[in-house]
């Protein structure tokens, strides 16, 4: 388990990262529960690098494997771009960490335990262009996951990082952020969602 003195392995590959296609709402991959990643081999490390390249190009904070058509329990996250506007913390063994040393974060097989306190905030999703809506999430989560070097990690997260982790882990289970919206919000988005579905099927 990493602590404040352990260097977090960044995604590396001998092949330059490439942009992947982000699938939109209506694509069947978004409703598939991901398979467990057995080992972070060269393919997984390359996929991590490609997903990060794709996420940054799309100005996102997180991207799940399902969003690039891969049914795996794998996600990449980087909340640093919004750190000032929407603060986050990451704590290991009771000691708060320097987020810059942990970002970007690639999580394999993450398991999340939600804390009781909740808040409501607007969320978007790279698979739902130009669609946002309020979603209730836990303000703090405990996470168990594997890193790219095979080590297990356990940490607590708050703020935007906690919200991003919950959003991405939902993707790994075939759950979308619209599923977390109230009925009135979903109703207001009905026409735009149908349009996205049609575009995805073309």
C-alpha positions as CSV (number, residue, x, y, z in Angstrom):
1,X,0.0,0.0,0.0
2,X,1.5,3.4,-1.0
3,X,2.2,6.0,1.6
4,X,3.5,9.6,1.5
5,X,7.0,8.3,0.6
6,X,6.0,5.9,-2.2
7,X,6.3,7.1,-5.7
8,X,3.1,6.5,-7.7
9,X,3.8,4.8,-11.1
10,X,2.7,7.0,-14.0
11,X,1.4,5.3,-17.2
12,X,4.4,4.6,-19.5
13,X,4.6,2.9,-22.8
14,X,7.2,2.5,-25.6
15,X,4.5,3.4,-28.1
16,X,3.3,7.0,-28.1
17,X,-0.2,7.4,-26.8
18,X,-3.0,7.7,-29.3
19,X,-6.5,9.2,-29.3
20,X,-9.3,6.7,-28.9
21,X,-13.0,7.2,-29.9
22,X,-15.2,8.0,-27.0
23,X,-18.5,6.2,-27.4
24,X,-21.7,8.2,-26.9
25,X,-24.9,7.4,-25.0
26,X,-26.7,4.7,-26.9
27,X,-23.6,2.6,-27.5
28,X,-24.0,-0.8,-25.9
29,X,-20.6,-0.8,-24.3
30,X,-21.8,1.8,-21.8
31,X,-24.2,-0.7,-20.2
32,X,-21.7,-3.5,-19.9
33,X,-20.2,-4.4,-16.5
34,X,-16.5,-4.5,-16.8
35,X,-14.3,-7.6,-16.4
36,X,-11.7,-7.7,-13.7
37,X,-8.2,-6.8,-14.9
38,X,-6.0,-9.7,-14.0
39,X,-2.6,-8.1,-14.5
40,X,-1.3,-4.8,-15.8
41,X,0.6,-6.0,-18.8
42,X,1.8,-4.0,-21.8
43,X,-1.6,-3.8,-23.3
44,X,-3.2,-2.4,-20.1
45,X,-0.4,0.1,-19.7
46,X,-0.8,1.2,-23.3
47,X,-4.6,1.5,-22.9
48,X,-4.0,3.6,-19.8
49,X,-1.8,6.0,-21.7
50,X,-4.2,6.1,-24.6
51,X,-7.2,6.8,-22.3
52,X,-5.3,9.6,-20.6
53,X,-4.4,11.2,-23.9
54,X,-8.1,10.9,-25.0
55,X,-9.4,12.3,-21.7
56,X,-7.0,15.3,-21.8
57,X,-7.9,16.0,-25.5
58,X,-11.6,16.0,-24.5
59,X,-11.0,18.2,-21.5
60,X,-12.3,15.6,-19.1
61,X,-11.5,14.7,-15.5
62,X,-12.1,11.0,-15.8
63,X,-12.6,8.3,-18.4
64,X,-13.7,4.7,-17.9
65,X,-12.7,1.8,-20.2
66,X,-16.4,1.3,-21.2
67,X,-16.3,4.8,-22.7
68,X,-13.7,3.7,-25.2
69,X,-15.4,0.4,-25.9
70,X,-13.4,-1.8,-23.5
71,X,-15.4,-3.8,-21.0
72,X,-12.8,-3.7,-18.3
73,X,-12.7,-2.5,-14.6
74,X,-10.3,0.3,-15.4
75,X,-10.5,4.0,-15.2
76,X,-8.2,7.1,-15.4
77,X,-8.7,10.3,-13.4
78,X,-7.1,13.6,-13.1
79,X,-8.8,16.3,-11.0
80,X,-5.9,18.8,-10.9
81,X,-7.5,21.1,-13.6
82,X,-10.4,21.9,-11.2
83,X,-8.5,21.7,-7.9
84,X,-8.9,25.4,-7.1
85,X,-12.6,25.6,-8.0
86,X,-13.6,22.2,-6.6
87,X,-11.1,21.1,-3.9
88,X,-10.2,17.5,-3.3
89,X,-8.2,15.5,-0.8
90,X,-6.6,12.0,-0.9
91,X,-5.6,10.4,2.4
92,X,-3.6,7.3,2.9
93,X,-3.4,5.8,6.4
94,X,-4.7,9.0,8.0
95,X,-2.1,11.2,6.2
96,X,-3.3,13.6,3.5
97,X,-1.3,13.3,0.3
98,X,0.0,15.8,-2.3
99,X,-2.5,15.3,-5.1
100,X,0.0,16.4,-7.7
101,X,2.1,13.4,-6.9
102,X,-0.9,11.1,-7.4
103,X,-2.4,12.6,-10.6
104,X,-3.0,11.3,-13.1
105,X,-4.4,8.2,-11.4
106,X,-5.1,4.9,-13.1
107,X,-7.3,2.6,-11.0
108,X,-7.7,-1.1,-11.8
109,X,-10.5,-3.1,-10.2
110,X,-11.6,-0.3,-7.9
111,X,-13.9,-1.1,-5.0
112,X,-15.6,1.9,-3.4
113,X,-17.2,2.2,0.0
114,X,-19.5,5.3,0.3
115,X,-19.6,7.4,3.4
116,X,-23.0,8.7,4.8
117,X,-22.7,12.5,4.0
118,X,-24.1,13.5,0.6
119,X,-24.2,16.6,-1.5
120,X,-25.6,17.6,-4.8
121,X,-23.6,19.0,-7.7
122,X,-23.7,19.3,-11.5
123,X,-22.0,16.6,-13.5
124,X,-21.2,16.1,-17.1
125,X,-19.9,13.1,-19.0
126,X,-17.7,12.8,-22.0
127,X,-20.2,10.2,-23.4
128,X,-23.0,12.8,-23.1
129,X,-21.7,15.9,-25.0
130,X,-23.2,19.2,-23.8
131,X,-25.4,17.5,-21.2
132,X,-25.2,18.3,-17.5
133,X,-27.4,17.6,-14.5
134,X,-27.4,17.5,-10.7
135,X,-26.4,14.3,-9.1
136,X,-26.3,13.3,-5.4
137,X,-23.1,11.7,-4.4
138,X,-21.2,10.9,-1.2
139,X,-18.8,13.6,-0.1
140,X,-16.2,11.0,1.0
141,X,-15.3,7.5,-0.3
142,X,-12.9,4.8,0.7
143,X,-11.3,3.1,-2.3
144,X,-9.4,-0.2,-2.7
145,X,-7.8,-0.7,-6.1
146,X,-4.7,-2.0,-8.0
147,X,-2.1,0.2,-9.6
148,X,-0.3,-0.2,-12.9
149,X,2.7,-1.7,-11.1
150,X,0.6,-4.4,-9.5
151,X,0.5,-3.0,-6.0
152,X,-2.7,-2.7,-4.1
153,X,-3.7,0.7,-2.8
154,X,-6.3,1.9,-0.2
155,X,-7.2,5.5,0.3
156,X,-9.9,7.9,1.2
157,X,-11.0,10.7,-1.1
158,X,-13.2,13.8,-0.7
159,X,-14.4,16.6,-2.9
160,X,-14.2,16.5,-6.6
161,X,-12.0,13.4,-6.5
162,X,-14.6,11.5,-4.5
163,X,-17.3,12.5,-7.0
164,X,-15.1,11.7,-10.0
165,X,-14.3,8.2,-8.6
166,X,-18.0,7.5,-8.0
167,X,-18.9,8.6,-11.5
168,X,-16.2,6.5,-13.1
169,X,-16.9,3.4,-11.0
170,X,-20.5,3.6,-12.0
171,X,-19.4,3.4,-15.6
172,X,-17.5,0.2,-14.7
173,X,-20.8,-1.3,-13.5
174,X,-22.8,-0.2,-16.6
175,X,-24.4,2.7,-14.6
176,X,-24.7,6.1,-16.1
177,X,-24.9,9.5,-14.4
178,X,-28.4,10.0,-15.9
179,X,-29.5,7.0,-13.8
180,X,-28.6,9.0,-10.7
181,X,-30.6,12.1,-11.7
182,X,-34.1,12.8,-10.4
183,X,-37.1,12.1,-12.6
184,X,-37.7,15.8,-13.3
185,X,-34.1,16.3,-14.6
186,X,-34.3,13.2,-16.7
187,X,-37.5,14.3,-18.2
188,X,-36.0,17.7,-19.1
189,X,-33.2,15.9,-21.0
190,X,-35.4,13.4,-22.8
191,X,-35.2,15.0,-26.2
192,X,-31.5,15.5,-26.1
193,X,-30.9,12.0,-24.9
194,X,-33.0,10.6,-27.8
195,X,-31.0,12.6,-30.2
196,X,-27.7,11.2,-28.8
197,X,-29.1,7.7,-29.1
198,X,-30.0,8.2,-32.7
199,X,-26.5,9.6,-33.5
200,X,-24.9,6.7,-31.8
201,X,-26.8,4.2,-33.9
202,X,-26.0,5.9,-37.2
